[in-house]
Amino acid sequence: MRLLPWTGSDGKPCYLSADDPGSLLSRLADDLEAAQLASAEQVVAGARAVLNDPEAGERALRFALTRAVESLAEVLRIAVSRSTGAR
């Protein structure tokens, strides 16, 4: 079973049961994970820039933190998926 990088409409985890790692759904999940990791790199760079700006206001800090938390949740989901052998 592979934990997919998205949830169902009810918010519960989605799993893929397939023997073919090259299946369409497996490739879609791989592509989404790669996009999420790339986005997280950009979020980290942006958050660092905001934190290094002594004149950054509350809105900028809240936005950077919100995006960082969203990205962290996605990256943790990928890490859990890979570490539990859910692939």
Buried (B, 14 or more C-beta within 10 A) or exposed (E): EBBBBEEEEEEEEBEBEEEEEEEEEBEBBBEBBEEBBEBBEEBBEBBEEBBEEEEBEEEBBEBBEEBBEBBEEBBEBBEEBEEEEBB
